[in-house]
Amino acid sequence: MYRDILIKQVKKAILEMEPDAEIILYGSRSRGNSTLLNLSEGVKLK
């Protein structure tokens, strides 16, 4: 359950900075080895 909350918070934070970003979760959440991939253009992170 904690992972689901964390994933939602990360997605929200990314979309606040770059609304057009594409965020992809891949891997196996059941095995605990999922990865978030953020695809965005022209965003400078501080």
Summary of the structure (lengths in Angstrom):
residues: 46
radius of gyration: 11.6
end to end distance: 29.7
largest distance: 33.6
contacts: 86
relative contact order: 0.22
helix: 35%
strand: 22%
